[in-house]
């Protein structure tokens, strides 16, 4: 079941999406939409190998998982940093929480 379409604000933490988004940027996101290949999204990453939860993250959904088209493949825009599907595997559609509609403002730095 999909949630109703709702806007929300999120703040970027970390450097995995540099140069597109920087630590501290504020993004307008829309919850309740289907994932869109090529767009940045707010996602729930799988827990670490020892079961520790990871924080919710901004990642680029690059497309359906080639081995399971019902799942989504994630990437970061910064190849030097960040968790990707190469590290944690693909995620379900329920783990893709919101589509990034745009950046409201960029922090200095």
N, CA, C and O atoms as CSV, one atom per row, in Angstrom:
chain,resi,resn,atom,element,x,y,z
A,1,UNK,N,N,0.834,-1.178,0.000
A,1,UNK,CA,C,0.000,0.000,0.000
A,1,UNK,C,C,0.882,1.245,0.000
A,1,UNK,O,O,1.807,1.349,0.805
A,2,UNK,N,N,0.609,2.159,-0.870
A,2,UNK,CA,C,1.363,3.413,-0.993
A,2,UNK,C,C,0.760,4.472,-0.085
A,2,UNK,O,O,-0.455,4.533,0.104
A,3,UNK,N,N,1.627,5.301,0.470
A,3,UNK,CA,C,1.187,6.432,1.275
A,3,UNK,C,C,0.609,7.513,0.371
A,3,UNK,O,O,0.890,7.528,-0.827
A,4,UNK,N,N,-0.198,8.424,0.930
A,4,UNK,CA,C,-0.651,9.555,0.124
A,4,UNK,C,C,0.545,10.403,-0.296
A,4,UNK,O,O,1.574,10.408,0.380
A,5,UNK,N,N,0.411,11.112,-1.402
A,5,UNK,CA,C,1.481,11.971,-1.894
A,5,UNK,C,C,1.584,13.176,-0.964
A,5,UNK,O,O,0.639,13.952,-0.827
A,6,UNK,N,N,2.753,13.321,-0.323
A,6,UNK,CA,C,2.963,14.390,0.655
A,6,UNK,C,C,4.340,15.009,0.494
A,6,UNK,O,O,5.325,14.283,0.356
A,7,UNK,N,N,4.434,16.351,0.508
A,7,UNK,CA,C,5.748,16.994,0.477
A,7,UNK,C,C,6.367,16.979,1.874
A,7,UNK,O,O,5.661,16.916,2.880
A,8,UNK,N,N,7.686,17.036,1.914
A,8,UNK,CA,C,8.423,17.097,3.184
A,8,UNK,C,C,9.768,17.758,2.912
A,8,UNK,O,O,10.188,17.884,1.762
A,9,UNK,N,N,10.436,18.176,3.977
A,9,UNK,CA,C,11.784,18.728,3.885
A,9,UNK,C,C,12.751,17.783,4.574
A,9,UNK,O,O,12.445,17.224,5.627
A,10,UNK,N,N,13.929,17.607,3.969
A,10,UNK,CA,C,14.995,16.811,4.578
A,10,UNK,C,C,16.304,17.583,4.467
A,10,UNK,O,O,16.499,18.385,3.554
A,11,UNK,N,N,17.188,17.324,5.411
A,11,UNK,CA,C,18.514,17.941,5.382
A,11,UNK,C,C,19.536,16.854,5.044
A,11,UNK,O,O,19.526,15.771,5.628
A,12,UNK,N,N,20.407,17.160,4.101
A,12,UNK,CA,C,21.450,16.226,3.679
A,12,UNK,C,C,22.519,16.156,4.768
A,12,UNK,O,O,22.933,17.181,5.308
A,13,UNK,N,N,22.960,14.942,5.084
A,13,UNK,CA,C,24.060,14.721,6.007
A,13,UNK,C,C,25.082,13.834,5.304
A,13,UNK,O,O,24.741,12.767,4.794
A,14,UNK,N,N,26.322,14.275,5.279
A,14,UNK,CA,C,27.383,13.487,4.665
A,14,UNK,C,C,27.739,13.977,3.276
A,14,UNK,O,O,27.176,14.951,2.777
A,15,UNK,N,N,28.694,13.278,2.656
A,15,UNK,CA,C,29.254,13.704,1.376
A,15,UNK,C,C,28.974,12.736,0.226
A,15,UNK,O,O,29.559,12.887,-0.846
A,16,UNK,N,N,28.110,11.762,0.413
A,16,UNK,CA,C,27.926,10.753,-0.635
A,16,UNK,C,C,27.266,11.292,-1.894
A,16,UNK,O,O,27.372,10.665,-2.948
A,17,UNK,N,N,26.590,12.430,-1.824
A,17,UNK,CA,C,25.899,12.961,-2.997
A,17,UNK,C,C,26.578,14.203,-3.581
A,17,UNK,O,O,26.007,14.857,-4.454
A,18,UNK,N,N,27.792,14.541,-3.112
A,18,UNK,CA,C,28.572,15.640,-3.700
A,18,UNK,C,C,28.958,15.221,-5.110
A,18,UNK,O,O,29.389,14.080,-5.275
A,19,UNK,N,N,28.840,16.042,-6.129
A,19,UNK,CA,C,28.642,17.484,-6.112
A,19,UNK,C,C,27.174,17.924,-6.187
A,19,UNK,O,O,26.896,19.119,-6.086
A,20,UNK,N,N,26.229,16.993,-6.361
A,20,UNK,CA,C,24.828,17.380,-6.532
A,20,UNK,C,C,24.269,18.023,-5.270
A,20,UNK,O,O,23.674,19.100,-5.326
A,21,UNK,N,N,24.461,17.363,-4.135
A,21,UNK,CA,C,23.992,17.882,-2.849
A,21,UNK,C,C,25.140,17.831,-1.863
A,21,UNK,O,O,25.945,16.900,-1.866
A,22,UNK,N,N,25.201,18.854,-1.014
A,22,UNK,CA,C,26.253,18.952,-0.003
A,22,UNK,C,C,25.673,18.767,1.392
A,22,UNK,O,O,24.474,18.945,1.611
A,23,UNK,N,N,26.539,18.408,2.326
A,23,UNK,CA,C,26.159,18.295,3.731
A,23,UNK,C,C,25.480,19.587,4.170
A,23,UNK,O,O,26.053,20.665,4.010
A,24,UNK,N,N,24.283,19.500,4.714
A,24,UNK,CA,C,23.544,20.661,5.180
A,24,UNK,C,C,22.512,21.199,4.211
A,24,UNK,O,O,21.652,21.981,4.617
A,25,UNK,N,N,22.563,20.808,2.932
A,25,UNK,CA,C,21.549,21.265,1.976
A,25,UNK,C,C,20.161,20.818,2.445
A,25,UNK,O,O,20.012,19.751,3.041
A,26,UNK,N,N,19.160,21.639,2.171
A,26,UNK,CA,C,17.776,21.306,2.500
A,26,UNK,C,C,17.054,20.970,1.198
A,26,UNK,O,O,17.071,21.749,0.246
A,27,UNK,N,N,16.421,19.800,1.172
A,27,UNK,CA,C,15.752,19.305,-0.030
A,27,UNK,C,C,14.248,19.226,0.180
A,27,UNK,O,O,13.775,18.866,1.258
A,28,UNK,N,N,13.507,19.566,-0.864
A,28,UNK,CA,C,12.072,19.314,-0.904
A,28,UNK,C,C,11.899,17.922,-1.489
A,28,UNK,O,O,12.387,17.644,-2.585
A,29,UNK,N,N,11.208,17.044,-0.771
A,29,UNK,CA,C,10.969,15.687,-1.256
A,29,UNK,C,C,9.468,15.424,-1.271
A,29,UNK,O,O,8.696,16.090,-0.582
A,30,UNK,N,N,9.074,14.444,-2.068
A,30,UNK,CA,C,7.666,14.075,-2.167
A,30,UNK,C,C,7.541,12.597,-1.824
A,30,UNK,O,O,8.094,11.731,-2.501
A,31,UNK,N,N,6.798,12.335,-0.756
A,31,UNK,CA,C,6.550,10.952,-0.336
A,31,UNK,C,C,5.338,10.404,-1.068
A,31,UNK,O,O,4.442,11.154,-1.457
A,32,UNK,N,N,5.316,9.092,-1.252
A,32,UNK,CA,C,4.151,8.448,-1.842
A,32,UNK,C,C,4.194,8.296,-3.350
A,32,UNK,O,O,3.223,7.829,-3.944
A,33,UNK,N,N,5.304,8.681,-3.992
A,33,UNK,CA,C,5.452,8.490,-5.442
A,33,UNK,C,C,6.265,7.239,-5.722
A,33,UNK,O,O,7.076,6.817,-4.897
A,34,UNK,N,N,6.047,6.651,-6.883
A,34,UNK,CA,C,6.854,5.497,-7.288
A,34,UNK,C,C,8.285,5.948,-7.542
A,34,UNK,O,O,8.504,7.090,-7.948
A,35,UNK,N,N,9.272,5.073,-7.309
A,35,UNK,CA,C,10.663,5.420,-7.624
A,35,UNK,C,C,10.824,5.762,-9.101
A,35,UNK,O,O,10.129,5.221,-9.962
A,36,UNK,N,N,11.753,6.671,-9.372
A,36,UNK,CA,C,12.012,7.121,-10.740
A,36,UNK,C,C,13.490,6.957,-11.037
A,36,UNK,O,O,14.328,7.615,-10.420
A,37,UNK,N,N,13.812,6.086,-11.977
A,37,UNK,CA,C,15.209,5.837,-12.332
A,37,UNK,C,C,15.888,7.139,-12.732
A,37,UNK,O,O,15.325,7.944,-13.475
A,38,UNK,N,N,17.103,7.336,-12.233
A,38,UNK,CA,C,17.889,8.507,-12.550
A,38,UNK,C,C,17.712,9.658,-11.577
A,38,UNK,O,O,18.489,10.612,-11.612
A,39,UNK,N,N,16.723,9.597,-10.721
A,39,UNK,CA,C,16.445,10.681,-9.761
A,39,UNK,C,C,17.015,10.339,-8.392
A,39,UNK,O,O,17.202,9.170,-8.053
A,40,UNK,N,N,17.289,11.382,-7.613
A,40,UNK,CA,C,17.691,11.195,-6.218
A,40,UNK,C,C,16.444,10.922,-5.386
A,40,UNK,O,O,15.369,11.459,-5.655
A,41,UNK,N,N,16.606,10.080,-4.375
A,41,UNK,CA,C,15.506,9.670,-3.502
A,41,UNK,C,C,15.989,9.613,-2.058
A,41,UNK,O,O,17.188,9.542,-1.791
A,42,UNK,N,N,15.053,9.644,-1.149
A,42,UNK,CA,C,15.322,9.326,0.246
A,42,UNK,C,C,15.032,7.840,0.394
A,42,UNK,O,O,13.948,7.373,0.042
A,43,UNK,N,N,16.012,7.095,0.922
A,43,UNK,CA,C,15.882,5.636,0.987
A,43,UNK,C,C,16.240,5.121,2.379
A,43,UNK,O,O,16.998,5.744,3.122
A,44,UNK,N,N,15.672,3.972,2.701
A,44,UNK,CA,C,16.032,3.229,3.905
A,44,UNK,C,C,17.019,2.149,3.470
A,44,UNK,O,O,16.663,1.237,2.723
A,45,UNK,N,N,18.259,2.257,3.940
A,45,UNK,CA,C,19.288,1.281,3.593
A,45,UNK,C,C,19.164,0.049,4.484
A,45,UNK,O,O,18.702,0.153,5.620
A,46,UNK,N,N,19.575,-1.121,3.979
A,46,UNK,CA,C,19.562,-2.323,4.813
A,46,UNK,C,C,20.522,-2.165,5.996
A,46,UNK,O,O,21.476,-1.390,5.921
A,47,UNK,N,N,20.270,-2.898,7.091
A,47,UNK,CA,C,21.178,-2.820,8.239
A,47,UNK,C,C,22.559,-3.369,7.894
A,47,UNK,O,O,22.735,-4.054,6.887
A,48,UNK,N,N,23.535,-3.059,8.745
A,48,UNK,CA,C,24.887,-3.588,8.570
A,48,UNK,C,C,24.871,-5.094,8.787
A,48,UNK,O,O,23.856,-5.656,9.197
A,49,UNK,N,N,25.994,-5.744,8.515
A,49,UNK,CA,C,26.094,-7.200,8.654
A,49,UNK,C,C,25.787,-7.666,10.080
A,49,UNK,O,O,25.287,-8.774,10.272
A,50,UNK,N,N,26.080,-6.832,11.078
A,50,UNK,CA,C,25.800,-7.229,12.471
A,50,UNK,C,C,24.403,-6.799,12.932
A,50,UNK,O,O,24.071,-6.935,14.109
A,51,UNK,N,N,23.580,-6.276,12.002
A,51,UNK,CA,C,22.200,-5.920,12.318
A,51,UNK,C,C,21.986,-4.488,12.762
A,51,UNK,O,O,20.861,-4.103,13.079
A,52,UNK,N,N,23.052,-3.686,12.791
A,52,UNK,CA,C,22.916,-2.288,13.194
A,52,UNK,C,C,22.183,-1.508,12.106
A,52,UNK,O,O,22.581,-1.553,10.942
A,53,UNK,N,N,21.110,-0.789,12.472
A,53,UNK,CA,C,20.395,-0.002,11.459
A,53,UNK,C,C,21.277,1.111,10.902
A,53,UNK,O,O,22.101,1.685,11.613
A,54,UNK,N,N,21.088,1.401,9.629
A,54,UNK,CA,C,21.758,2.541,8.995
A,54,UNK,C,C,20.785,3.705,8.979
A,54,UNK,O,O,19.571,3.502,9.016
A,55,UNK,N,N,21.314,4.944,8.923
A,55,UNK,CA,C,20.393,6.091,8.844
A,55,UNK,C,C,19.705,6.141,7.482
A,55,UNK,O,O,20.202,5.594,6.497
A,56,UNK,N,N,18.558,6.807,7.447
A,56,UNK,CA,C,17.898,7.086,6.174
A,56,UNK,C,C,18.857,7.952,5.369
A,56,UNK,O,O,19.547,8.799,5.936
A,57,UNK,N,N,18.910,7.750,4.047
A,57,UNK,CA,C,19.925,8.407,3.224
A,57,UNK,C,C,19.329,8.955,1.930
A,57,UNK,O,O,18.267,8.523,1.483
A,58,UNK,N,N,20.034,9.911,1.344
A,58,UNK,CA,C,19.712,10.381,-0.003
A,58,UNK,C,C,20.632,9.628,-0.952
A,58,UNK,O,O,21.854,9.681,-0.814
A,59,UNK,N,N,20.043,8.928,-1.916
A,59,UNK,CA,C,20.783,8.136,-2.904
A,59,UNK,C,C,20.126,8.299,-4.269
A,59,UNK,O,O,18.954,8.663,-4.367
A,60,UNK,N,N,20.885,8.028,-5.309
A,60,UNK,CA,C,20.338,8.049,-6.663
A,60,UNK,C,C,19.835,6.639,-6.995
A,60,UNK,O,O,20.574,5.662,-6.879
A,61,UNK,N,N,18.573,6.553,-7.407
A,61,UNK,CA,C,18.014,5.286,-7.883
A,61,UNK,C,C,18.389,5.195,-9.353
A,61,UNK,O,O,17.919,5.988,-10.169
A,62,UNK,N,N,19.240,4.222,-9.695
A,62,UNK,CA,C,19.716,4.131,-11.074
A,62,UNK,C,C,18.814,3.275,-11.953
A,62,UNK,O,O,18.885,3.362,-13.179
A,63,UNK,N,N,17.974,2.454,-11.349
A,63,UNK,CA,C,17.045,1.638,-12.119
A,63,UNK,C,C,16.704,0.370,-11.386
A,63,UNK,O,O,17.160,0.155,-10.263
A,64,UNK,N,N,15.899,-0.484,-12.014
A,64,UNK,CA,C,15.564,-1.767,-11.398
A,64,UNK,C,C,16.806,-2.654,-11.267
A,64,UNK,O,O,17.728,-2.573,-12.079
A,65,UNK,N,N,16.814,-3.489,-10.246
A,65,UNK,CA,C,17.880,-4.473,-10.066
A,65,UNK,C,C,17.844,-5.421,-11.264
A,65,UNK,O,O,16.784,-5.969,-11.570
A,66,UNK,N,N,18.977,-5.633,-11.956
A,66,UNK,CA,C,18.956,-6.517,-13.130
A,66,UNK,C,C,18.566,-7.966,-12.807
A,66,UNK,O,O,18.069,-8.682,-13.676
A,67,UNK,N,N,18.788,-8.392,-11.568
A,67,UNK,CA,C,18.438,-9.756,-11.173
A,67,UNK,C,C,17.032,-9.885,-10.598
A,67,UNK,O,O,16.492,-10.988,-10.519
A,68,UNK,N,N,16.439,-8.764,-10.197
A,68,UNK,CA,C,15.100,-8.767,-9.610
A,68,UNK,C,C,14.442,-7.418,-9.899
A,68,UNK,O,O,14.606,-6.480,-9.119
A,69,UNK,N,N,13.696,-7.301,-11.011
A,69,UNK,CA,C,13.129,-6.020,-11.426
A,69,UNK,C,C,12.134,-5.402,-10.438
A,69,UNK,O,O,11.733,-4.252,-10.616
A,70,UNK,N,N,11.730,-6.144,-9.400
A,70,UNK,CA,C,10.836,-5.561,-8.398
A,70,UNK,C,C,11.615,-4.774,-7.340
A,70,UNK,O,O,11.013,-4.135,-6.477
A,71,UNK,N,N,12.956,-4.817,-7.406
A,71,UNK,CA,C,13.817,-4.111,-6.464
A,71,UNK,C,C,14.571,-2.998,-7.198
A,71,UNK,O,O,14.621,-2.981,-8.428
A,72,UNK,N,N,15.161,-2.062,-6.426
A,72,UNK,CA,C,15.812,-0.882,-6.997
A,72,UNK,C,C,17.287,-0.837,-6.648
A,72,UNK,O,O,17.691,-1.167,-5.533
A,73,UNK,N,N,18.083,-0.421,-7.624
A,73,UNK,CA,C,19.536,-0.304,-7.487
A,73,UNK,C,C,19.877,1.133,-7.112
A,73,UNK,O,O,19.351,2.073,-7.708
A,74,UNK,N,N,20.762,1.309,-6.118
A,74,UNK,CA,C,21.119,2.627,-5.590
A,74,UNK,C,C,22.574,2.958,-5.856
A,74,UNK,O,O,23.424,2.069,-5.922
A,75,UNK,N,N,22.854,4.250,-6.008
A,75,UNK,CA,C,24.223,4.714,-6.181
A,75,UNK,C,C,24.378,6.040,-5.457
A,75,UNK,O,O,23.393,6.697,-5.120
A,76,UNK,N,N,25.627,6.425,-5.222
A,76,UNK,CA,C,25.911,7.756,-4.690
A,76,UNK,C,C,26.508,8.571,-5.827
A,76,UNK,O,O,27.038,8.003,-6.782
A,77,UNK,N,N,26.429,9.889,-5.738
A,77,UNK,CA,C,27.012,10.740,-6.779
A,77,UNK,C,C,28.502,10.956,-6.570
A,77,UNK,O,O,29.195,11.407,-7.481
A,78,UNK,N,N,29.000,10.641,-5.391
A,78,UNK,CA,C,30.413,10.802,-5.046
A,78,UNK,C,C,31.056,9.423,-5.023
A,78,UNK,O,O,30.851,8.676,-4.066
A,79,UNK,N,N,31.832,9.058,-6.048
A,79,UNK,CA,C,32.394,7.706,-6.093
A,79,UNK,C,C,33.374,7.410,-4.956
A,79,UNK,O,O,33.675,6.248,-4.687
A,80,UNK,N,N,33.870,8.449,-4.289
A,80,UNK,CA,C,34.829,8.243,-3.200
A,80,UNK,C,C,34.154,7.979,-1.856
A,80,UNK,O,O,34.816,7.540,-0.916
A,81,UNK,N,N,32.852,8.237,-1.747
A,81,UNK,CA,C,32.167,8.092,-0.460
A,81,UNK,C,C,30.760,7.571,-0.644
A,81,UNK,O,O,30.153,7.734,-1.702
A,82,UNK,N,N,30.255,6.947,0.391
A,82,UNK,CA,C,28.855,6.564,0.419
A,82,UNK,C,C,28.619,5.094,0.161
A,82,UNK,O,O,29.413,4.412,-0.488
A,83,UNK,N,N,27.505,4.631,0.690
A,83,UNK,CA,C,27.051,3.256,0.536
A,83,UNK,C,C,26.217,3.169,-0.735
A,83,UNK,O,O,25.382,4.037,-0.994
A,84,UNK,N,N,26.440,2.129,-1.526
A,84,UNK,CA,C,25.677,1.904,-2.752
A,84,UNK,C,C,25.153,0.469,-2.765
A,84,UNK,O,O,25.429,-0.307,-1.850
A,85,UNK,N,N,24.408,0.125,-3.792
A,85,UNK,CA,C,23.933,-1.252,-3.920
A,85,UNK,C,C,25.076,-2.238,-4.123
A,85,UNK,O,O,24.915,-3.429,-3.857
A,86,UNK,N,N,26.224,-1.765,-4.587
A,86,UNK,CA,C,27.384,-2.658,-4.658
A,86,UNK,C,C,27.798,-3.108,-3.262
A,86,UNK,O,O,28.371,-4.185,-3.094
A,87,UNK,N,N,27.502,-2.271,-2.250
A,87,UNK,CA,C,27.843,-2.597,-0.859
A,87,UNK,C,C,26.733,-3.367,-0.148
A,87,UNK,O,O,27.015,-4.303,0.601
A,88,UNK,N,N,25.463,-2.981,-0.375
A,88,UNK,CA,C,24.363,-3.518,0.433
A,88,UNK,C,C,23.291,-4.240,-0.374
A,88,UNK,O,O,22.331,-4.753,0.201
A,89,UNK,N,N,23.434,-4.288,-1.683
A,89,UNK,CA,C,22.411,-4.900,-2.517
A,89,UNK,C,C,21.305,-3.910,-2.854
A,89,UNK,O,O,21.359,-2.744,-2.463
A,90,UNK,N,N,20.315,-4.383,-3.575
A,90,UNK,CA,C,19.200,-3.533,-3.984
A,90,UNK,C,C,18.194,-3.404,-2.838
A,90,UNK,O,O,18.284,-4.114,-1.836
A,91,UNK,N,N,17.234,-2.486,-3.001
A,91,UNK,CA,C,16.213,-2.270,-1.975
A,91,UNK,C,C,14.829,-2.455,-2.579
A,91,UNK,O,O,14.650,-2.379,-3.794
A,92,UNK,N,N,13.863,-2.696,-1.716
A,92,UNK,CA,C,12.478,-2.838,-2.171
A,92,UNK,C,C,11.876,-1.472,-2.449
A,92,UNK,O,O,12.424,-0.451,-2.036
A,93,UNK,N,N,10.766,-1.453,-3.140
A,93,UNK,CA,C,10.052,-0.209,-3.372
A,93,UNK,C,C,9.609,0.447,-2.071
A,93,UNK,O,O,9.537,1.674,-1.993
A,94,UNK,N,N,9.310,-0.351,-1.051
A,94,UNK,CA,C,8.916,0.200,0.253
A,94,UNK,C,C,10.076,0.900,0.949
A,94,UNK,O,O,9.857,1.742,1.820
A,95,UNK,N,N,11.314,0.558,0.572
A,95,UNK,CA,C,12.490,1.210,1.157
A,95,UNK,C,C,12.824,2.528,0.467
A,95,UNK,O,O,13.656,3.289,0.962
A,96,UNK,N,N,12.193,2.805,-0.659
A,96,UNK,CA,C,12.355,4.093,-1.339
A,96,UNK,C,C,11.251,4.987,-0.797
A,96,UNK,O,O,10.087,4.859,-1.178
A,97,UNK,N,N,11.631,5.897,0.102
A,97,UNK,CA,C,10.651,6.638,0.895
A,97,UNK,C,C,10.123,7.899,0.234
A,97,UNK,O,O,8.976,8.280,0.469
A,98,UNK,N,N,10.944,8.564,-0.598
A,98,UNK,CA,C,10.521,9.828,-1.202
A,98,UNK,C,C,11.412,10.151,-2.400
A,98,UNK,O,O,12.566,9.726,-2.463
A,99,UNK,N,N,10.861,10.904,-3.343
A,99,UNK,CA,C,11.598,11.398,-4.503
A,99,UNK,C,C,12.046,12.823,-4.195
A,99,UNK,O,O,11.258,13.621,-3.686
A,100,UNK,N,N,13.314,13.156,-4.502
A,100,UNK,CA,C,13.786,14.517,-4.316
A,100,UNK,C,C,13.235,15.379,-5.445
A,100,UNK,O,O,13.471,15.104,-6.621
A,101,UNK,N,N,12.492,16.431,-5.074
A,101,UNK,CA,C,11.929,17.356,-6.062
A,101,UNK,C,C,12.896,18.496,-6.358
A,101,UNK,O,O,12.894,19.038,-7.463
A,102,UNK,N,N,13.716,18.860,-5.388
A,102,UNK,CA,C,14.677,19.936,-5.610
A,102,UNK,C,C,15.325,20.391,-4.322
A,102,UNK,O,O,14.908,20.019,-3.225
A,103,UNK,N,N,16.345,21.198,-4.478
A,103,UNK,CA,C,17.052,21.765,-3.322
A,103,UNK,C,C,16.442,23.135,-3.032
A,103,UNK,O,O,16.275,23.948,-3.941
A,104,UNK,N,N,16.113,23.387,-1.783
A,104,UNK,CA,C,15.557,24.688,-1.399
A,104,UNK,C,C,16.651,25.704,-1.162
A,104,UNK,O,O,16.548,26.846,-1.610
A,105,UNK,N,N,17.704,25.299,-0.459
A,105,UNK,CA,C,18.854,26.183,-0.311
A,105,UNK,C,C,20.082,25.369,-0.040
A,105,UNK,O,O,20.026,24.250,0.471
A,106,UNK,N,N,21.203,25.968,-0.400
A,106,UNK,CA,C,22.502,25.325,-0.232
A,106,UNK,C,C,23.237,26.017,0.899
A,106,UNK,O,O,23.221,27.242,1.014
A,107,UNK,N,N,23.878,25.219,1.726
A,107,UNK,CA,C,24.660,25.788,2.816
A,107,UNK,C,C,25.963,26.330,2.270
A,107,UNK,O,O,26.417,25.911,1.205
A,108,UNK,N,N,26.559,27.245,2.980
A,108,UNK,CA,C,27.853,27.796,2.582
A,108,UNK,C,C,28.948,26.802,2.898
A,108,UNK,O,O,28.841,26.038,3.857
A,109,UNK,N,N,29.993,26.807,2.106
A,109,UNK,CA,C,31.115,25.940,2.424
A,109,UNK,C,C,31.641,25.172,1.285
A,109,UNK,O,O,32.592,24.406,1.443
